[in-house]
Amino acid sequence: MIDSQLLCREVYLSLAAILARTTTLRAATGVTQPTTRHPSVAASALATLVEAYGERVIMGIGTGFSSLRTIGLPAAKVADVEQYVASVRQLLRDGLTWRVKPLTVPMVVAASGPRMTRAAVRFGDGVILHQGISPDLLDRALGWAREGGALSEISCWVPFSMADDAGEARDRVRARVAGALMNTQPEWFDGEDREAVERLQRSYNVSDHATAQPHHAALVTDSLVARYAVAGTPAEVREQLARLMSHPGIDRVILTPQVSGTGARPLEHVLRDLDAQVLRPMRAPG
């Protein structure tokens, strides 16, 4: 669940609602940041969720984007995130007087650039790469991670949409790809893609970060969609997902279905289609 107070519902209350209605599902902040939530507040919230619903809670954390930009604050520094993780861990071990036993909650770090990627493998229980899915982008991100030390569990965050019309599926993920591109440098791209990133970063409105079809989404080219998202017909999604899952160094793929906006189907239907048309065929022998 996104922690972005002006754009989304309250994250810890949302996690409680999810955990209350499920029995095995794990739920995570995706992601929180150290500026707006004191570590003691986060530790108490996490411990309360574990006490109520079992050890199914994960803290995802990063430097912050929409939650801070929308209130006029800069992103947290890498060192701030590292210290925050250490503080929350310590509080969960022995800093909450209402808990009798120490508690461990997995803490995974979202990384979209070289400095955080190198650091995250050092202090996180896992790393979420928010840096695209094409082989060149994955290889670069994993290279940054290896420079930081021994690799922890590596997840790849990716927007997802599937439809019989491949163009419709690509259109549904453009806004999420745009958000990912805001954490890049234009010089990382060439030609039309570089020009698109430059235009996007000049015109991006962070207040529309969680909007289904903001005006800046139209600036995202099909080439950039292909490099940052799993989107297309069922056959195309199977091919894209299989390629991503087989990439050396990627342990987990986090698909984020894009189902809002005009004509959007209920999430339950989207997930059932994903299972029936993608996951089960991929698991079938041969």
Backbone as CSV, one residue per row, in Angstrom:
resi,resn,N_x,N_y,N_z,CA_x,CA_y,CA_z,C_x,C_y,C_z
1,MET,0.840,-1.183,0.000,0.000,0.000,0.000,0.885,1.246,0.000
2,ILE,0.565,2.165,-0.908,1.347,3.394,-1.032,1.166,4.249,0.218
3,ASP,2.257,4.833,0.685,2.184,5.795,1.785,2.349,7.192,1.188
4,SER,1.239,7.795,0.810,1.252,9.136,0.218,-0.025,9.831,0.661
5,GLN,0.064,10.564,1.753,-1.099,10.983,2.524,-2.096,11.859,1.775
6,LEU,-1.674,12.637,0.793,-2.606,13.489,0.064,-3.200,12.798,-1.162
7,LEU,-2.578,11.714,-1.601,-3.022,11.039,-2.821,-3.693,9.701,-2.559
8,CYS,-3.405,9.104,-1.407,-3.912,7.759,-1.120,-4.434,7.690,0.310
9,ARG,-5.163,6.636,0.596,-5.698,6.448,1.944,-4.575,6.116,2.921
10,GLU,-4.831,6.325,4.196,-3.825,6.104,5.245,-3.284,4.671,5.194
11,VAL,-1.981,4.552,5.124,-1.350,3.279,4.806,-1.536,2.239,5.899
12,TYR,-1.326,2.586,7.168,-1.398,1.559,8.207,-2.839,1.126,8.471
13,LEU,-3.777,2.041,8.345,-5.184,1.657,8.464,-5.579,0.744,7.301
14,SER,-5.082,1.038,6.123,-5.367,0.192,4.960,-4.779,-1.197,5.136
15,LEU,-3.545,-1.271,5.656,-2.937,-2.578,5.899,-3.750,-3.377,6.904
16,ALA,-4.245,-2.724,7.946,-5.067,-3.414,8.934,-6.329,-3.983,8.292
17,ALA,-6.947,-3.203,7.411,-8.160,-3.674,6.747,-7.871,-4.892,5.877
18,ILE,-6.742,-4.870,5.181,-6.357,-6.003,4.333,-6.091,-7.244,5.179
19,LEU,-5.294,-7.091,6.219,-4.925,-8.230,7.056,-6.129,-8.804,7.798
20,ALA,-7.076,-7.942,8.143,-8.268,-8.403,8.852,-9.154,-9.288,7.980
21,ARG,-9.081,-9.083,6.676,-9.946,-9.837,5.749,-9.236,-11.009,5.095
22,THR,-7.985,-11.284,5.473,-7.209,-12.351,4.857,-6.568,-13.201,5.943
23,THR,-6.004,-14.342,5.537,-5.382,-15.239,6.511,-3.925,-15.561,6.178
24,THR,-3.554,-15.542,4.914,-2.182,-15.898,4.532,-1.465,-14.791,3.769
25,LEU,-2.205,-13.842,3.249,-1.617,-12.763,2.456,-0.664,-11.923,3.295
26,ARG,0.486,-11.591,2.731,1.382,-10.638,3.385,1.091,-9.239,2.849
27,ALA,1.266,-8.240,3.704,0.949,-6.862,3.325,2.106,-5.961,3.711
28,ALA,2.369,-4.966,2.872,3.549,-4.124,3.065,3.243,-2.665,2.788
29,THR,4.023,-1.798,3.442,4.044,-0.402,3.017,4.840,-0.367,1.722
30,GLY,4.278,0.266,0.700,4.940,0.190,-0.602,5.020,1.517,-1.342
31,VAL,5.861,2.422,-0.843,6.718,2.337,0.332,6.488,3.562,1.223
32,THR,6.938,3.427,2.479,6.916,4.568,3.384,8.261,5.290,3.290
33,GLN,8.423,6.362,4.065,9.674,7.125,4.050,9.906,7.718,5.441
34,PRO,11.115,8.173,5.749,11.453,8.544,7.120,11.067,9.951,7.551
35,THR,10.534,10.759,6.654,10.331,12.166,6.993,9.040,12.422,7.748
36,THR,7.937,11.857,7.300,6.638,12.191,7.891,6.228,11.268,9.025
37,ARG,6.957,10.166,9.235,6.579,9.212,10.286,7.786,8.963,11.193
38,HIS,7.698,9.416,12.420,8.769,9.169,13.379,8.976,7.652,13.513
39,PRO,10.212,7.191,13.697,10.439,5.744,13.785,9.647,5.067,14.891
40,SER,9.403,5.760,16.003,8.619,5.145,17.076,7.166,4.939,16.652
41,VAL,6.644,5.853,15.822,5.273,5.706,15.316,5.185,4.507,14.380
42,ALA,6.159,4.387,13.480,6.168,3.258,12.549,6.340,1.944,13.289
43,ALA,7.253,1.901,14.261,7.491,0.667,15.008,6.235,0.229,15.752
44,SER,5.558,1.170,16.380,4.341,0.835,17.110,3.249,0.348,16.172
45,ALA,3.126,0.978,15.015,2.112,0.558,14.039,2.409,-0.847,13.525
46,LEU,3.652,-1.117,13.190,4.022,-2.442,12.687,3.796,-3.508,13.747
47,ALA,4.221,-3.229,14.982,4.060,-4.199,16.056,2.590,-4.463,16.357
48,THR,1.755,-3.429,16.271,0.325,-3.603,16.510,-0.287,-4.503,15.441
49,LEU,0.114,-4.312,14.196,-0.393,-5.163,13.111,0.027,-6.609,13.318
50,VAL,1.268,-6.830,13.724,1.732,-8.200,13.966,0.961,-8.830,15.121
51,GLU,0.755,-8.074,16.191,0.020,-8.605,17.334,-1.401,-8.995,16.944
52,ALA,-2.022,-8.199,16.096,-3.416,-8.445,15.730,-3.568,-9.528,14.671
53,TYR,-2.609,-9.584,13.713,-2.834,-10.416,12.531,-1.696,-11.378,12.220
54,GLY,-0.702,-11.465,13.084,0.390,-12.395,12.830,1.504,-11.765,12.008
55,GLU,2.551,-12.539,11.839,3.759,-12.024,11.192,3.613,-12.047,9.667
56,ARG,2.726,-11.193,9.192,2.472,-11.084,7.751,2.740,-9.670,7.244
57,VAL,3.486,-8.892,8.014,3.694,-7.478,7.709,5.134,-7.249,7.249
58,ILE,5.290,-6.420,6.249,6.597,-6.029,5.727,6.647,-4.506,5.681
59,MET,7.772,-3.943,6.064,7.948,-2.507,5.879,8.787,-2.270,4.630
60,GLY,8.165,-1.714,3.610,8.900,-1.229,2.455,9.195,0.241,2.665
61,ILE,10.422,0.661,2.385,10.811,2.034,2.657,11.686,2.568,1.544
62,GLY,11.577,3.881,1.297,12.408,4.540,0.304,12.643,5.987,0.708
63,THR,13.109,6.762,-0.226,13.420,8.162,0.078,12.198,9.065,0.000
64,GLY,11.098,8.558,-0.574,9.880,9.362,-0.673,9.804,10.108,-1.986
65,PHE,8.600,10.150,-2.564,8.395,10.901,-3.806,7.149,11.757,-3.645
66,SER,5.984,11.200,-3.967,4.774,12.027,-3.927,4.399,12.443,-2.518
67,SER,4.667,11.587,-1.515,4.287,11.930,-0.148,5.029,13.163,0.356
68,LEU,6.209,13.429,-0.184,6.994,14.584,0.245,6.885,15.752,-0.724
69,ARG,6.896,15.492,-2.005,6.800,16.588,-2.978,5.481,17.330,-2.865
70,THR,4.410,16.602,-2.561,3.104,17.256,-2.493,2.975,18.172,-1.282
71,ILE,3.882,18.066,-0.313,3.857,18.978,0.834,5.110,19.858,0.864
72,GLY,5.777,19.928,-0.273,6.883,20.861,-0.424,8.178,20.454,0.240
73,LEU,8.357,19.165,0.501,9.573,18.697,1.147,10.431,17.887,0.181
74,PRO,11.747,17.917,0.345,12.626,17.144,-0.534,12.642,15.680,-0.122
75,ALA,13.090,14.836,-1.033,13.261,13.415,-0.723,14.281,13.242,0.398
76,ALA,14.104,12.204,1.179,15.062,11.897,2.241,16.394,11.474,1.635
77,LYS,17.448,11.635,2.381,18.769,11.201,1.940,18.936,9.706,2.223
78,VAL,19.842,9.091,1.482,20.096,7.666,1.666,20.475,7.382,3.116
79,ALA,21.333,8.223,3.694,21.752,8.016,5.086,20.572,8.096,6.047
80,ASP,19.587,8.952,5.737,18.404,9.062,6.588,17.603,7.760,6.572
81,VAL,17.479,7.170,5.396,16.735,5.914,5.276,17.443,4.807,6.055
82,GLU,18.774,4.746,5.919,19.530,3.718,6.638,19.367,3.875,8.150
83,GLN,19.459,5.092,8.648,19.315,5.321,10.078,17.902,5.001,10.547
84,TYR,16.919,5.327,9.736,15.523,5.049,10.072,15.291,3.554,10.221
85,VAL,15.793,2.787,9.271,15.651,1.327,9.342,16.286,0.800,10.625
86,ALA,17.490,1.286,10.943,18.163,0.843,12.171,17.340,1.208,13.405
87,SER,16.755,2.390,13.417,15.979,2.839,14.574,14.709,2.010,14.749
88,VAL,13.995,1.749,13.666,12.769,0.959,13.767,13.092,-0.458,14.220
89,ARG,14.170,-1.031,13.691,14.565,-2.373,14.128,14.846,-2.402,15.633
90,GLN,15.573,-1.411,16.103,15.916,-1.371,17.525,14.661,-1.229,18.377
91,LEU,13.756,-0.385,17.969,12.518,-0.191,18.718,11.680,-1.465,18.757
92,LEU,11.664,-2.203,17.663,10.917,-3.461,17.628,11.569,-4.519,18.508
93,ARG,12.882,-4.422,18.665,13.579,-5.390,19.531,13.317,-5.119,21.007
94,ASP,13.486,-3.865,21.444,13.404,-3.627,22.886,12.966,-2.215,23.260
95,GLY,12.344,-1.496,22.335,11.988,-0.114,22.628,10.520,0.147,22.859
96,LEU,9.671,-0.878,22.724,8.235,-0.706,22.918,7.864,-1.332,24.256
97,THR,7.545,-0.521,25.237,7.328,-1.048,26.583,6.090,-1.921,26.686
98,TRP,5.171,-1.798,25.739,3.966,-2.617,25.805,4.164,-4.012,25.222
99,ARG,5.331,-4.250,24.610,5.610,-5.587,24.082,6.526,-6.342,25.030
100,VAL,6.240,-7.616,25.228,7.060,-8.446,26.109,8.232,-9.038,25.355
101,LYS,7.997,-9.477,24.122,9.026,-10.153,23.353,9.525,-9.255,22.223
102,PRO,10.807,-9.403,21.860,11.323,-8.663,20.706,10.660,-9.148,19.421
103,LEU,10.649,-8.288,18.447,9.958,-8.571,17.191,10.855,-8.209,16.020
104,THR,10.799,-9.032,14.992,11.523,-8.744,13.760,10.518,-8.617,12.621
105,VAL,10.536,-7.501,11.929,9.699,-7.269,10.747,10.623,-7.086,9.552
106,PRO,10.416,-7.826,8.458,11.267,-7.637,7.282,11.189,-6.200,6.770
107,MET,12.345,-5.662,6.395,12.401,-4.288,5.901,13.114,-4.291,4.550
108,VAL,12.360,-3.947,3.521,12.903,-3.948,2.166,12.977,-2.517,1.664
109,VAL,14.005,-2.246,0.882,14.331,-0.873,0.509,14.115,-0.680,-0.990
110,ALA,13.318,0.319,-1.339,13.090,0.659,-2.743,14.265,1.477,-3.255
111,ALA,14.777,1.097,-4.413,15.957,1.760,-4.969,15.721,2.092,-6.432
112,SER,15.878,3.369,-6.764,15.669,3.801,-8.147,16.898,4.450,-8.759
113,GLY,17.976,4.551,-8.005,19.196,5.163,-8.511,20.422,4.469,-7.975
114,PRO,21.611,4.840,-8.454,22.829,4.112,-8.083,23.191,4.182,-6.613
115,ARG,23.060,5.342,-5.976,23.479,5.455,-4.578,22.626,4.589,-3.658
116,MET,21.310,4.666,-3.807,20.452,3.861,-2.962,20.611,2.376,-3.271
117,THR,20.786,2.019,-4.538,20.926,0.610,-4.889,22.171,0.021,-4.245
118,ARG,23.265,0.770,-4.276,24.498,0.275,-3.644,24.335,0.152,-2.134
119,ALA,23.625,1.105,-1.524,23.480,1.104,-0.071,22.451,0.096,0.416
120,ALA,21.380,-0.105,-0.333,20.250,-0.910,0.136,20.644,-2.348,0.430
121,VAL,21.565,-2.912,-0.356,21.972,-4.299,-0.113,22.710,-4.426,1.212
122,ARG,23.200,-3.314,1.732,23.960,-3.334,2.980,23.056,-3.335,4.202
123,PHE,21.949,-2.583,4.159,21.144,-2.459,5.374,19.720,-2.973,5.245
124,GLY,19.287,-3.364,4.054,17.929,-3.864,3.880,17.859,-5.380,3.934
125,ASP,16.695,-5.893,4.318,16.459,-7.337,4.238,16.183,-7.760,2.808
126,GLY,15.916,-6.808,1.967,15.693,-7.039,0.555,15.709,-5.707,-0.158
127,VAL,15.797,-5.764,-1.482,15.832,-4.558,-2.295,14.744,-4.649,-3.353
128,ILE,14.003,-3.565,-3.527,13.013,-3.475,-4.602,13.585,-2.568,-5.675
129,LEU,13.901,-3.128,-6.820,14.410,-2.334,-7.935,13.237,-1.680,-8.653
130,HIS,13.301,-0.371,-8.745,12.266,0.415,-9.425,12.958,1.090,-10.606
131,GLN,13.514,0.254,-11.500,14.431,0.773,-12.505,14.241,0.176,-13.894
132,GLY,13.063,-0.374,-14.149,12.803,-0.913,-15.464,12.993,-2.413,-15.525
133,ILE,12.596,-3.002,-16.677,12.633,-4.458,-16.809,13.405,-4.937,-18.027
134,SER,13.864,-4.038,-18.872,14.636,-4.483,-20.034,15.983,-5.014,-19.561
135,PRO,16.585,-5.964,-20.284,17.833,-6.572,-19.817,18.932,-5.561,-19.513
136,ASP,19.056,-4.511,-20.334,20.129,-3.542,-20.077,19.893,-2.778,-18.782
137,LEU,18.638,-2.420,-18.494,18.340,-1.695,-17.267,18.505,-2.596,-16.034
138,LEU,18.076,-3.849,-16.155,18.242,-4.777,-15.039,19.713,-5.052,-14.769
139,ASP,20.483,-5.262,-15.832,21.914,-5.527,-15.642,22.607,-4.341,-14.976
140,ARG,22.237,-3.130,-15.359,22.845,-1.958,-14.745,22.484,-1.881,-13.262
141,ALA,21.194,-2.099,-12.933,20.758,-2.036,-11.543,21.436,-3.109,-10.702
142,LEU,21.512,-4.319,-11.220,22.153,-5.398,-10.475,23.648,-5.144,-10.316
143,GLY,24.248,-4.496,-11.307,25.649,-4.115,-11.183,25.867,-3.131,-10.051
144,TRP,24.973,-2.134,-9.939,25.061,-1.194,-8.822,24.908,-1.936,-7.495
145,ALA,23.974,-2.891,-7.450,23.749,-3.634,-6.208,24.993,-4.431,-5.814
146,ARG,25.620,-5.078,-6.777,26.823,-5.868,-6.472,27.958,-4.981,-5.976
147,GLU,28.018,-3.767,-6.472,29.042,-2.848,-5.987,28.869,-2.543,-4.508
148,GLY,27.633,-2.676,-3.994,27.356,-2.377,-2.594,27.710,-3.511,-1.657
149,GLY,27.836,-4.732,-2.172,28.161,-5.866,-1.323,27.385,-7.097,-1.741
150,ALA,27.324,-8.063,-0.831,26.600,-9.301,-1.106,25.121,-9.005,-1.309
151,LEU,24.541,-9.614,-2.328,23.156,-9.307,-2.665,22.188,-9.943,-1.675
152,SER,21.224,-9.162,-1.214,20.089,-9.686,-0.468,19.024,-10.086,-1.490
153,GLU,17.817,-10.374,-1.027,16.761,-10.745,-1.968,16.429,-9.550,-2.865
154,ILE,16.406,-9.788,-4.154,16.177,-8.723,-5.128,14.800,-8.895,-5.762
155,SER,13.960,-7.888,-5.592,12.646,-7.859,-6.230,12.641,-6.802,-7.324
156,CYS,11.798,-7.004,-8.310,11.651,-6.043,-9.403,10.211,-5.548,-9.423
157,TRP,10.031,-4.249,-9.214,8.713,-3.625,-9.232,8.356,-3.275,-10.669
158,VAL,7.146,-3.685,-11.111,6.794,-3.453,-12.511,5.292,-3.205,-12.657
159,PRO,4.901,-2.132,-13.356,3.486,-1.922,-13.669,2.999,-3.024,-14.613
160,PHE,1.738,-3.404,-14.460,1.191,-4.514,-15.249,-0.201,-4.167,-15.759
161,SER,-0.449,-4.528,-17.014,-1.793,-4.418,-17.573,-1.925,-5.422,-18.707
162,MET,-3.092,-6.044,-18.800,-3.341,-7.034,-19.848,-4.711,-6.780,-20.458
163,ALA,-4.785,-6.869,-21.779,-6.053,-6.682,-22.490,-5.950,-7.358,-23.844
164,ASP,-7.101,-7.642,-24.443,-7.085,-8.203,-25.799,-6.498,-7.199,-26.779
165,ASP,-6.674,-5.918,-26.501,-6.092,-4.843,-27.297,-4.785,-4.417,-26.628
166,ALA,-3.659,-4.714,-27.267,-2.359,-4.410,-26.675,-2.180,-2.915,-26.448
167,GLY,-2.730,-2.091,-27.335,-2.622,-0.650,-27.180,-3.327,-0.161,-25.928
168,GLU,-4.491,-0.734,-25.634,-5.211,-0.366,-24.413,-4.394,-0.728,-23.183
169,ALA,-3.771,-1.907,-23.212,-2.953,-2.329,-22.072,-1.770,-1.388,-21.872
170,ARG,-1.122,-0.997,-22.944,0.025,-0.089,-22.820,-0.413,1.279,-22.301
171,ASP,-1.576,1.738,-22.756,-2.051,3.045,-22.296,-2.313,3.051,-20.793
172,ARG,-2.731,1.927,-20.243,-3.056,1.876,-18.822,-1.824,1.949,-17.929
173,VAL,-0.651,1.630,-18.462,0.552,1.654,-17.618,1.393,2.905,-17.821
174,ARG,1.043,3.751,-18.779,1.907,4.902,-19.077,2.106,5.814,-17.866
175,ALA,1.051,6.020,-17.075,1.182,6.916,-15.920,2.170,6.360,-14.909
176,ARG,2.148,5.043,-14.690,3.084,4.444,-13.721,4.508,4.443,-14.267
177,VAL,4.657,4.249,-15.559,5.985,4.350,-16.160,6.503,5.774,-16.022
178,ALA,5.614,6.745,-16.209,6.019,8.147,-16.054,6.564,8.392,-14.650
179,GLY,5.904,7.845,-13.628,6.383,8.016,-12.269,7.770,7.429,-12.077
180,ALA,8.018,6.264,-12.661,9.346,5.652,-12.560,10.395,6.506,-13.255
181,LEU,10.040,7.100,-14.368,10.996,7.903,-15.136,11.370,9.200,-14.425
182,MET,10.559,9.612,-13.463,10.906,10.821,-12.717,12.123,10.604,-11.818
183,ASN,12.486,9.360,-11.585,13.655,9.053,-10.767,14.853,8.622,-11.610
184,THR,14.855,9.031,-12.871,15.962,8.709,-13.761,16.674,9.991,-14.181
185,GLN,17.733,9.822,-14.950,18.450,10.939,-15.552,18.284,10.863,-17.064
186,PRO,17.924,11.961,-17.739,17.729,11.902,-19.193,18.934,11.346,-19.942
187,GLU,20.144,11.606,-19.431,21.339,11.134,-20.142,21.486,9.622,-20.104
188,TRP,20.635,8.947,-19.324,20.651,7.490,-19.349,19.974,6.935,-20.600
189,PHE,19.341,7.804,-21.400,18.571,7.369,-22.564,19.127,8.017,-23.829
190,ASP,18.685,7.502,-24.963,19.128,8.028,-26.252,17.928,8.400,-27.112
191,GLY,18.162,9.288,-28.067,17.202,9.586,-29.114,15.840,10.004,-28.620
192,GLU,14.793,9.384,-29.204,13.413,9.749,-28.903,13.091,9.532,-27.426
193,ASP,13.637,8.465,-26.836,13.356,8.197,-25.430,13.942,9.291,-24.538
194,ARG,15.127,9.744,-24.861,15.728,10.814,-24.052,14.904,12.090,-24.152
195,GLU,14.468,12.432,-25.348,13.637,13.625,-25.524,12.331,13.493,-24.747
196,ALA,11.754,12.276,-24.753,10.498,12.056,-24.031,10.697,12.222,-22.525
197,VAL,11.799,11.705,-22.010,12.076,11.829,-20.574,12.287,13.296,-20.198
198,GLU,12.994,14.033,-21.027,13.219,15.455,-20.747,11.896,16.220,-20.717
199,ARG,11.014,15.970,-21.695,9.712,16.649,-21.717,8.880,16.251,-20.506
200,LEU,8.906,14.961,-20.184,8.135,14.474,-19.048,8.581,15.143,-17.746
201,GLN,9.863,15.196,-17.512,10.361,15.751,-16.254,10.116,17.249,-16.147
202,ARG,9.995,17.936,-17.287,9.666,19.362,-17.246,8.198,19.594,-16.918
203,SER,7.329,18.664,-17.283,5.891,18.923,-17.190,5.170,18.079,-16.142
204,TYR,5.879,17.198,-15.450,5.232,16.277,-14.517,4.571,17.030,-13.363
205,ASN,3.332,16.695,-13.079,2.591,17.280,-11.964,2.454,16.210,-10.884
206,VAL,3.171,16.379,-9.784,3.189,15.341,-8.759,1.820,15.134,-8.127
207,SER,0.942,16.129,-8.195,-0.411,15.968,-7.659,-1.201,14.918,-8.433
208,ASP,-0.757,14.622,-9.666,-1.408,13.606,-10.492,-0.673,12.274,-10.439
209,HIS,0.219,12.110,-9.459,1.057,10.914,-9.409,0.238,9.632,-9.328
210,ALA,-0.886,9.673,-8.618,-1.710,8.476,-8.461,-2.906,8.461,-9.399
211,THR,-2.974,9.418,-10.315,-4.098,9.501,-11.253,-3.937,8.481,-12.370
212,ALA,-5.062,7.920,-12.834,-4.999,6.865,-13.849,-4.477,7.365,-15.186
213,GLN,-4.957,8.508,-15.646,-4.569,9.010,-16.967,-4.224,10.489,-16.892
214,PRO,-3.149,10.862,-16.240,-2.752,12.270,-16.196,-2.251,12.721,-17.561
215,HIS,-2.219,14.023,-17.793,-1.823,14.533,-19.108,-0.405,14.124,-19.465
216,HIS,0.488,14.026,-18.462,1.880,13.719,-18.792,2.078,12.278,-19.242
217,ALA,1.090,11.400,-19.030,1.234,10.004,-19.451,1.410,9.895,-20.961
218,ALA,0.809,10.827,-21.698,0.898,10.782,-23.156,2.326,10.992,-23.665
219,LEU,3.201,11.513,-22.826,4.582,11.747,-23.230,5.421,10.475,-23.205
220,VAL,4.924,9.429,-22.571,5.674,8.176,-22.449,5.538,7.375,-23.733
221,THR,6.645,7.110,-24.398,6.639,6.401,-25.670,6.408,4.905,-25.470
222,ASP,5.984,4.225,-26.549,5.834,2.775,-26.490,7.154,2.096,-26.165
223,SER,8.247,2.664,-26.624,9.566,2.105,-26.325,9.838,2.122,-24.827
224,LEU,9.506,3.215,-24.162,9.716,3.302,-22.728,8.767,2.377,-21.977
225,VAL,7.534,2.246,-22.459,6.606,1.295,-21.855,7.196,-0.111,-21.895
226,ALA,7.756,-0.505,-23.038,8.328,-1.840,-23.186,9.503,-2.057,-22.245
227,ARG,10.228,-0.997,-21.913,11.410,-1.130,-21.058,11.074,-1.075,-19.572
228,TYR,9.841,-0.620,-19.242,9.502,-0.416,-17.829,8.257,-1.153,-17.367
229,ALA,7.518,-1.800,-18.247,6.249,-2.387,-17.833,6.005,-3.723,-18.530
230,VAL,5.183,-4.532,-17.887,4.642,-5.746,-18.499,3.232,-5.404,-18.940
231,ALA,3.020,-5.299,-20.241,1.726,-4.845,-20.749,1.505,-5.376,-22.154
232,GLY,0.289,-5.833,-22.415,-0.034,-6.312,-23.750,-1.132,-7.350,-23.700
233,THR,-1.217,-8.146,-24.755,-2.168,-9.249,-24.824,-1.690,-10.372,-23.882
234,PRO,-2.551,-11.341,-23.588,-2.100,-12.446,-22.730,-0.831,-13.118,-23.236
235,ALA,-0.734,-13.345,-24.533,0.476,-13.984,-25.073,1.694,-13.092,-24.867
236,GLU,1.543,-11.791,-25.084,2.659,-10.870,-24.886,3.063,-10.792,-23.420
237,VAL,2.073,-10.786,-22.537,2.371,-10.733,-21.102,3.118,-11.993,-20.668
238,ARG,2.700,-13.157,-21.155,3.408,-14.394,-20.810,4.865,-14.322,-21.243
239,GLU,5.094,-13.833,-22.443,6.467,-13.732,-22.954,7.286,-12.734,-22.136
240,GLN,6.715,-11.573,-21.870,7.448,-10.540,-21.116,7.745,-11.002,-19.700
241,LEU,6.753,-11.625,-19.059,6.930,-12.047,-17.682,7.930,-13.192,-17.580
242,ALA,7.871,-14.129,-18.515,8.830,-15.239,-18.508,10.250,-14.719,-18.669
243,ARG,10.452,-13.758,-19.549,11.785,-13.185,-19.750,12.274,-12.488,-18.482
244,LEU,11.373,-11.756,-17.833,11.761,-11.047,-16.622,12.082,-12.018,-15.485
245,MET,11.254,-13.034,-15.309,11.459,-13.980,-14.213,12.714,-14.823,-14.398
246,SER,13.156,-14.979,-15.628,14.352,-15.792,-15.887,15.631,-14.972,-15.853
247,HIS,15.532,-13.672,-15.632,16.730,-12.836,-15.636,17.588,-13.182,-14.415
248,PRO,18.856,-13.497,-14.609,19.710,-13.855,-13.474,19.792,-12.728,-12.453
249,GLY,19.575,-13.077,-11.185,19.674,-12.094,-10.115,18.349,-11.567,-9.618
250,ILE,17.262,-11.815,-10.352,15.936,-11.366,-9.926,15.246,-12.491,-9.170
251,ASP,14.930,-12.270,-7.899,14.311,-13.295,-7.062,12.793,-13.209,-7.051
252,ARG,12.246,-12.016,-7.182,10.800,-11.846,-7.093,10.357,-10.729,-8.022
253,VAL,9.211,-10.925,-8.660,8.605,-9.893,-9.503,7.356,-9.380,-8.792
254,ILE,7.282,-8.074,-8.601,6.120,-7.447,-7.975,5.308,-6.780,-9.075
255,LEU,4.210,-7.413,-9.476,3.327,-6.839,-10.480,2.355,-5.883,-9.811
256,THR,2.228,-4.690,-10.341,1.264,-3.723,-9.814,0.189,-3.483,-10.872
257,PRO,-0.954,-4.156,-10.762,-2.000,-4.038,-11.787,-2.538,-2.623,-11.876
258,GLN,-2.689,-2.154,-13.089,-3.239,-0.814,-13.339,-4.689,-0.983,-13.778
259,VAL,-5.606,-0.737,-12.841,-7.005,-1.071,-13.087,-7.949,0.095,-12.854
260,SER,-7.413,1.295,-12.634,-8.295,2.437,-12.394,-8.574,3.170,-13.700
261,GLY,-9.449,4.140,-13.632,-9.767,4.924,-14.812,-11.025,4.447,-15.514
262,THR,-11.402,5.132,-16.580,-12.620,4.833,-17.325,-12.582,3.423,-17.893
263,GLY,-13.638,2.666,-17.658,-13.747,1.328,-18.218,-12.930,0.275,-17.501
264,ALA,-12.362,0.607,-16.361,-11.523,-0.352,-15.647,-12.362,-1.511,-15.118
265,ARG,-11.788,-2.716,-15.195,-12.460,-3.902,-14.685,-12.154,-4.070,-13.199
266,PRO,-13.016,-4.731,-12.448,-12.747,-4.979,-11.028,-11.434,-5.735,-10.855
267,LEU,-10.709,-5.403,-9.800,-9.402,-6.008,-9.575,-9.500,-7.523,-9.476
268,GLU,-10.554,-8.028,-8.842,-10.702,-9.479,-8.724,-10.719,-10.152,-10.089
269,HIS,-11.400,-9.528,-11.054,-11.451,-10.096,-12.401,-10.076,-10.044,-13.060
270,VAL,-9.369,-8.943,-12.846,-8.028,-8.801,-13.420,-7.099,-9.892,-12.894
271,LEU,-7.170,-10.155,-11.587,-6.296,-11.163,-10.988,-6.678,-12.566,-11.438
272,ARG,-7.984,-12.837,-11.580,-8.397,-14.157,-12.071,-7.937,-14.379,-13.512
273,ASP,-7.995,-13.333,-14.333,-7.502,-13.443,-15.703,-5.990,-13.660,-15.731
274,LEU,-5.272,-12.972,-14.853,-3.831,-13.167,-14.765,-3.512,-14.616,-14.433
275,ASP,-4.252,-15.194,-13.499,-4.018,-16.584,-13.124,-4.353,-17.528,-14.280
276,ALA,-5.546,-17.327,-14.876,-6.021,-18.267,-15.893,-5.252,-18.150,-17.212
277,GLN,-4.917,-16.925,-17.611,-4.353,-16.718,-18.943,-2.829,-16.584,-18.967
278,VAL,-2.236,-16.390,-17.789,-0.784,-16.188,-17.748,-0.104,-17.184,-16.817
279,LEU,-0.459,-17.165,-15.531,0.301,-17.953,-14.551,0.112,-19.452,-14.754
280,ARG,-1.122,-19.911,-14.904,-1.330,-21.349,-15.089,-0.723,-21.870,-16.380
281,PRO,-0.887,-21.170,-17.525,-0.207,-21.641,-18.741,1.318,-21.663,-18.592
282,MET,1.884,-20.717,-17.855,3.332,-20.703,-17.659,3.807,-21.841,-16.789
283,ARG,2.927,-22.320,-15.884,3.294,-23.441,-15.011,3.055,-24.787,-15.659
284,ALA,2.279,-24.813,-16.742,1.912,-26.091,-17.365,3.142,-26.770,-17.954
285,PRO,3.217,-28.106,-17.876,4.357,-28.843,-18.454,4.484,-28.557,-19.928
286,GLY,5.728,-28.408,-20.394,5.983,-28.177,-21.816,5.747,-26.769,-22.231
